[in-house]
Amino acid sequence: MVAIAPGSKVIVVGAGLVGLSTAFYLRQAGFEVTVVERDQIGSGASRGNAGEITPLTAVPLAGPGMISEVFKGLVTRSGPLTLSPLRAARLMTFGFGFMRSSLPARTTLGVGAMVQLGAGAIAAFDELEAAGAEVTGGGHGFLYTAENGENVKAFHKLLTERSASGVSDAPGRLLTGEELFATEPILDPSCSAGFVDYGAKWIDPSLFVESLGRVICDAGVEVIEGARVTGLHAGRHPSVDYLHKGKRINVKADHVVLAAGAWSGELLKPYGVHLGVVPGKGYSFTVEADQLPKHLIHLSDARTVLVPISGKLRVVGAMEIDGTYEAFHADRIEMIKRVTAPLVTGIHWNDTSDEWVGPRPMTADGLPIIGQHRKLPGMTLATGHNMHGLSLGPVTGKVVAGLLTGEDIAIAGRDVEVEKFSPSRLARLLS
């Protein structure tokens, strides 16, 4: 347990989904909180994502079927996962850990760890909404579908079994034929089966982060945008160095929380800490459609997501690991269009806007990093949420607040095994 005294000063590095949520719960617990952000509130991967809150599917990417995807991603840019061959040597440690985590026994352990957090995802958003955050712009119910009906059936069985852990209700029954297309008219007839996860919801992430920023500021949190962190100092008297409006500033605190998403690892390298977080870039764009879908649609064959969000249709997909954080490659947008177009109808693929790329903080085992590193006393890490920063950001904030207050940490009435998210487990995995 980290436990510091009530009223202590805490600096949160990062004003993304995790950092803002953490600041909210720390302030609610009585701490004096300052947030420093390199760009603006909600930068990085916080805004252009699918807005998903997914208790049943907020689990590690690593799994038995992903090893072959990694090798495909090294030799071609035609699929949803691409890895730069030029970066392959530097990513070998990460790749080795990812493949180890994809073994069935480790996958089971990873899912077991993640559902602890997923079980409290919806309740945490309800708390933030009650405080004034906008949890709007979306809806309820994810439709999972694919051309291969057997794959859909297998995934439905998996989620039904996972629901028995209490993380969320079981998904709805399998849908085929006319019943499937009545449920979601924009699907192409090539989609042979599907089902709806009614326990999942989605929101407009931009509205959420903007409003949460206002909520924490109204509660007394200081937020400093355009503050590029140049140094972190752990120990008995931690502090943060940052560059703001041409001035070099050092701010002292009683504790520091590092929630800088994909940039977290870079900030710790000067101190001999290899965090094992790499940027996995995701892409999205807005497209014109004859009608918006009734649900958020997961197209499993294409590995893309269609999201009716604030009156527009957002298309989300791709995972690009090339060593950069925000370099935009237009061929990834074209790839998403190419693999998605055959599965839906009534979409004007040449009429697109709001093209976006954002870096998701990927860990080899797919679990977030929450806790203290032995080399960094006075600092708590809250990063590495992979594709689940929105789903698990608020509940992570609750966990971090519990660590700093020294209170028992329980989510959905169950004690959380926080050690499963400790930085030390990655050191063992990647060694």
C-alpha positions in Angstrom: 0.0 0.0 0.0 1.3 3.5 -0.9 -0.9 5.5 1.6 -0.2 9.2 2.1 -1.8 11.6 4.5 -5.2 13.3 3.7 -4.7 16.7 2.1 -1.4 15.8 0.6 -0.4 17.3 -2.8 -0.5 15.0 -5.7 0.6 15.7 -9.3 -1.0 13.7 -12.0 1.0 13.6 -15.3 -1.4 13.3 -18.2 -4.9 14.6 -18.8 -6.3 11.8 -20.9 -9.0 9.4 -19.9 -7.0 7.8 -17.1 -5.4 10.9 -15.8 -8.7 12.9 -15.6 -10.5 10.1 -13.9 -7.7 9.6 -11.4 -7.7 13.4 -10.6 -11.4 13.2 -10.0 -11.2 10.4 -7.5 -8.1 11.8 -5.8 -9.8 15.2 -5.3 -12.9 13.4 -4.0 -10.7 11.6 -1.5 -9.5 15.0 -0.2 -6.1 15.4 -1.9 -4.8 18.7 -3.4 -4.4 17.8 -7.1 -2.6 19.3 -10.0 -2.7 17.8 -13.5 0.0 18.6 -16.0 -0.7 17.8 -19.7 1.8 18.0 -22.6 -0.9 19.2 -25.0 -4.6 19.7 -24.2 -7.2 17.8 -22.2 -8.0 14.6 -24.0 -5.0 14.5 -26.3 -3.4 11.3 -27.4 -5.9 8.4 -27.8 -8.7 9.9 -25.7 -11.0 11.4 -28.4 -11.0 9.6 -31.7 -11.7 6.1 -30.3 -15.0 4.1 -30.5 -16.2 5.4 -27.1 -16.8 1.8 -25.9 -17.6 0.8 -22.3 -17.3 -3.0 -22.5 -17.3 -5.0 -19.3 -17.3 -8.4 -21.1 -14.7 -7.6 -23.7 -12.3 -5.3 -21.9 -9.7 -8.1 -21.9 -6.1 -8.6 -23.2 -5.4 -8.5 -26.9 -3.0 -11.4 -26.5 -4.6 -14.8 -27.2 -4.1 -18.0 -29.1 -5.2 -16.6 -32.5 -3.0 -13.5 -32.3 0.4 -15.1 -32.8 -0.2 -15.7 -36.5 -1.6 -12.1 -36.8 1.7 -10.7 -35.5 3.7 -12.6 -38.2 1.3 -11.4 -40.9 1.6 -7.8 -39.7 5.4 -8.0 -40.2 5.2 -8.9 -43.9 2.1 -7.0 -45.2 0.3 -3.8 -44.7 -3.0 -5.2 -46.1 -4.4 -6.3 -42.8 -5.7 -4.7 -39.6 -2.4 -5.3 -37.7 0.9 -3.9 -39.0 4.3 -3.8 -37.5 7.3 -2.0 -38.9 10.1 -4.5 -39.9 12.5 -1.7 -39.2 11.3 -1.6 -35.6 11.2 -5.4 -35.3 14.5 -5.7 -33.6 13.7 -3.1 -30.9 10.3 -4.7 -30.4 11.6 -8.3 -29.9 11.3 -8.1 -26.2 7.7 -6.9 -26.4 6.9 -9.5 -29.1 8.3 -12.3 -27.0 6.2 -11.2 -24.0 3.1 -10.9 -26.3 3.6 -14.4 -27.6 4.1 -15.9 -24.1 0.9 -14.1 -23.0 -1.0 -15.6 -26.0 -0.6 -19.1 -24.6 -3.9 -20.5 -23.3 -3.0 -20.7 -19.6 -1.7 -17.1 -19.6 -4.7 -15.8 -21.5 -7.0 -17.3 -18.9 -5.0 -15.5 -16.1 -5.1 -12.2 -18.0 -8.8 -12.3 -18.6 -9.4 -13.2 -14.9 -7.4 -10.1 -13.9 -9.2 -7.8 -16.2 -12.7 -8.7 -15.4 -12.0 -7.5 -11.8 -11.9 -4.0 -13.3 -14.5 -4.5 -16.0 -17.1 -5.5 -13.3 -17.0 -1.9 -12.0 -16.8 0.0 -15.3 -20.4 0.9 -15.7 -20.8 1.9 -12.1 -17.8 4.2 -12.2 -19.2 6.0 -15.2 -22.5 6.4 -13.4 -20.6 8.1 -10.6 -18.9 10.5 -13.0 -22.2 11.3 -14.7 -23.8 12.1 -11.3 -20.9 14.5 -10.7 -21.6 16.3 -14.0 -19.6 14.5 -16.7 -21.4 14.0 -20.0 -21.9 10.3 -20.7 -23.9 11.0 -23.9 -23.7 10.9 -27.6 -24.0 7.1 -27.9 -26.3 4.3 -26.8 -26.6 0.7 -25.5 -26.0 -2.6 -27.2 -23.0 -3.9 -29.3 -23.8 -6.1 -32.3 -21.1 -8.6 -33.0 -21.2 -10.1 -36.5 -19.1 -11.9 -39.1 -19.3 -13.8 -42.3 -18.2 -16.9 -40.6 -21.1 -18.0 -38.4 -19.1 -20.6 -36.5 -16.7 -17.9 -35.3 -19.7 -15.9 -34.1 -21.1 -18.9 -32.3 -17.7 -19.5 -30.6 -17.4 -15.9 -29.5 -21.0 -15.9 -28.2 -20.3 -19.0 -26.1 -17.1 -17.4 -24.8 -18.9 -14.3 -23.6 -21.7 -16.3 -22.1 -19.2 -18.2 -20.1 -17.3 -15.1 -19.1 -20.6 -13.5 -17.9 -20.8 -16.2 -15.2 -18.0 -14.4 -13.3 -20.5 -11.6 -12.6 -18.7 -9.0 -14.7 -21.9 -8.3 -16.8 -25.1 -9.9 -18.0 -24.9 -12.6 -20.7 -25.2 -11.5 -24.3 -28.5 -11.9 -26.2 -29.2 -15.0 -28.2 -27.7 -15.8 -31.6 -29.3 -14.1 -34.6 -29.3 -15.3 -38.2 -31.1 -14.6 -41.5 -33.9 -12.1 -41.6 -33.8 -11.7 -37.8 -30.2 -10.5 -38.0 -31.0 -8.0 -40.7 -34.1 -6.8 -39.0 -32.0 -6.1 -35.9 -29.4 -4.2 -38.0 -30.6 -3.2 -41.5 -27.3 -1.8 -42.8 -25.6 -5.3 -42.7 -24.7 -6.9 -46.0 -26.2 -10.4 -46.5 -22.7 -11.8 -46.3 -22.9 -11.4 -42.5 -24.3 -14.9 -41.6 -24.8 -14.5 -37.8 -24.6 -12.1 -34.9 -25.7 -11.3 -31.4 -26.1 -8.2 -29.2 -24.2 -7.6 -26.0 -26.8 -5.5 -24.1 -24.6 -4.9 -21.1 -22.2 -2.7 -23.2 -22.7 1.0 -24.0 -20.9 3.7 -25.9 -20.5 7.4 -25.5 -18.9 10.4 -27.3 -15.4 10.4 -25.8 -14.8 14.0 -26.8 -17.8 15.2 -24.9 -16.8 13.0 -21.9 -13.2 14.3 -21.6 -14.2 17.9 -22.1 -16.9 17.7 -19.4 -14.8 15.7 -17.0 -12.1 18.4 -17.3 -14.7 21.0 -16.3 -15.9 18.8 -13.4 -12.5 18.4 -11.9 -11.6 22.1 -12.3 -14.8 23.1 -10.6 -13.9 20.7 -7.8 -10.6 22.6 -7.3 -8.1 20.6 -9.4 -5.5 22.7 -11.2 -5.0 21.7 -14.8 -2.0 23.0 -16.7 -2.2 22.4 -20.4 0.8 22.8 -22.7 3.1 21.6 -20.0 5.7 19.2 -21.6 7.2 17.1 -18.8 11.0 17.0 -19.0 11.8 15.2 -15.8 10.3 13.1 -13.0 11.9 12.9 -9.6 10.9 10.0 -7.3 11.9 9.6 -3.7 10.8 11.1 -0.3 10.3 14.5 -2.0 9.0 13.8 -5.5 8.6 16.5 -8.1 8.0 17.1 -11.8 9.9 19.3 -14.2 8.0 20.7 -17.1 8.4 23.3 -19.9 5.4 25.7 -20.0 5.2 28.8 -22.2 9.0 28.9 -22.6 9.7 28.6 -18.9 11.3 25.6 -17.1 9.3 24.9 -14.0 9.7 22.4 -11.1 6.7 21.5 -9.0 7.1 19.6 -5.8 4.5 17.3 -4.4 3.9 14.6 -1.8 3.2 12.1 -4.5 3.2 11.8 -8.3 0.8 9.7 -10.5 2.1 8.9 -13.9 -0.8 8.6 -16.3 0.8 9.7 -19.6 -0.6 6.9 -21.7 1.7 5.8 -24.5 4.3 8.4 -23.5 4.7 7.0 -20.0 7.6 4.6 -20.9 9.6 7.4 -22.5 9.4 9.5 -19.4 10.8 6.8 -17.3 13.7 5.7 -19.5 16.2 8.3 -18.1 15.8 6.6 -14.7 16.7 3.1 -15.9 13.1 1.9 -15.8 12.0 -0.1 -18.8 8.2 0.0 -18.5 7.5 -2.2 -21.5 4.8 0.2 -23.0 4.8 0.7 -26.7 2.5 2.9 -28.8 -0.1 1.0 -30.9 -1.8 3.5 -33.1 -5.4 3.2 -33.9 -7.2 5.1 -36.7 -10.7 6.5 -37.2 -12.7 8.7 -39.5 -16.3 9.9 -40.1 -18.2 8.8 -43.1 -21.6 9.7 -44.6 -24.3 7.0 -44.6 -27.8 6.6 -45.8 -28.9 5.7 -42.3 -27.1 5.3 -39.0 -26.9 1.8 -37.5 -29.1 1.1 -34.5 -26.1 -0.4 -32.5 -22.4 -0.1 -32.3 -21.3 -2.8 -34.7 -18.2 -5.0 -34.3 -17.3 -6.5 -37.7 -15.1 -9.4 -36.5 -13.8 -10.4 -40.0 -12.6 -6.8 -40.7 -11.7 -6.1 -37.1 -13.4 -2.7 -37.5 -16.1 -1.0 -35.5 -18.9 1.2 -36.8 -20.1 3.8 -34.2 -23.1 6.0 -34.5 -21.8 8.9 -32.4 -23.4 12.3 -31.8 -25.4 12.0 -35.0 -22.5 10.9 -37.2 -21.0 7.5 -38.2 -17.4 6.9 -37.0 -15.4 4.0 -38.3 -12.6 2.7 -36.1 -9.9 0.2 -36.8 -6.3 -0.8 -37.3 -3.4 -1.4 -35.0 -0.1 0.0 -36.2 3.1 -0.4 -34.3 5.9 1.5 -36.0 7.7 3.2 -33.2 5.9 6.5 -33.7 3.2 8.1 -31.6 1.2 10.2 -34.0 2.5 9.8 -37.5 -0.5 9.5 -39.8 -0.4 7.0 -42.7 -3.3 7.4 -45.1 -3.0 3.8 -46.4 -4.4 2.7 -43.0 -7.6 4.6 -43.6 -7.9 3.0 -47.1 -7.3 -0.4 -45.6 -10.1 0.1 -43.1 -12.4 1.1 -46.0 -11.4 -1.9 -48.1 -12.1 -4.5 -45.5 -15.2 -3.0 -44.1 -17.1 -2.0 -47.3 -18.2 -5.6 -48.3 -19.9 -6.1 -44.9 -22.3 -3.1 -44.8 -24.5 -1.2 -47.2 -25.5 2.4 -47.7 -22.2 4.0 -46.7 -20.5 6.6 -48.9 -16.9 5.6 -48.6 -15.6 8.5 -50.7 -17.3 11.0 -48.4 -15.1 11.0 -45.3 -13.9 13.5 -42.8 -12.3 13.8 -39.3 -9.5 11.4 -40.1 -7.6 10.7 -36.9 -4.8 8.6 -35.4 -4.0 8.1 -31.7 -1.4 6.1 -29.8 -2.8 3.4 -27.5 -0.4 2.4 -24.7 0.2 -1.3 -25.3 1.6 -3.8 -22.8 2.9 -7.3 -23.8 0.3 -9.1 -21.6 -2.6 -6.7 -22.4 -3.0 -5.7 -18.7 -2.7 -2.1 -17.5 0.0 -1.0 -15.1 -1.3 0.2 -11.8 0.9 0.5 -8.8 4.3 1.4 -7.6 7.6 0.5 -9.1 10.3 -0.5 -6.6 12.8 2.0 -8.2 10.3 4.9 -8.0 9.2 5.6 -4.4 6.7 8.4 -4.1 5.2 7.6 -7.6 2.3 5.5 -8.7 1.9 4.3 -12.2 -1.5 4.3 -14.0 -0.9 3.5 -17.6 -0.8 0.7 -20.2 -4.5 0.3 -20.7 -4.1 -0.9 -24.3 -7.4 -0.3 -26.2 -9.5 -0.1 -23.0 -8.6 3.4 -21.6 -12.1 4.6 -21.9 -13.7 1.4 -20.5 -11.3 1.2 -17.5 -10.1 4.8 -17.0 -12.7 5.7 -14.3 -12.4 2.4 -12.4 -8.6 2.8 -12.5 -9.0 6.2 -10.9 -10.9 4.6 -8.1 -8.1 2.0 -7.6 -5.4 4.6 -7.6 -7.3 6.7 -5.0 -7.7 3.6 -2.9 -3.9 3.0 -3.0 -3.1 6.5 -1.9 -5.6 6.6 0.9 -4.7 3.1 2.1 -8.3 2.0 2.0 -9.4 -1.5 1.0 -10.0 -1.6 -2.8 -13.2 -3.3 -3.8 -14.9 -3.2 -7.2 -18.5 -4.4 -7.6 -18.3 -5.7 -4.0 -15.1 -7.8 -4.5 -11.6 -7.1 -3.4 -9.3 -6.2 -6.3 -6.0 -8.1 -6.5 -4.0 -5.0 -7.4 -0.8 -6.9 -7.5 -1.9 -8.5 -10.8 -1.4 -5.0 -12.4 2.0 -4.3 -10.7 4.9 -3.1 -12.9 7.0 -6.0 -11.5 4.9 -8.6 -13.3 6.0 -7.1 -16.7 9.6 -7.2 -15.6 9.2 -11.0 -15.0 7.3 -11.5 -18.3 9.8 -9.6 -20.5 13.0 -11.0 -18.9 
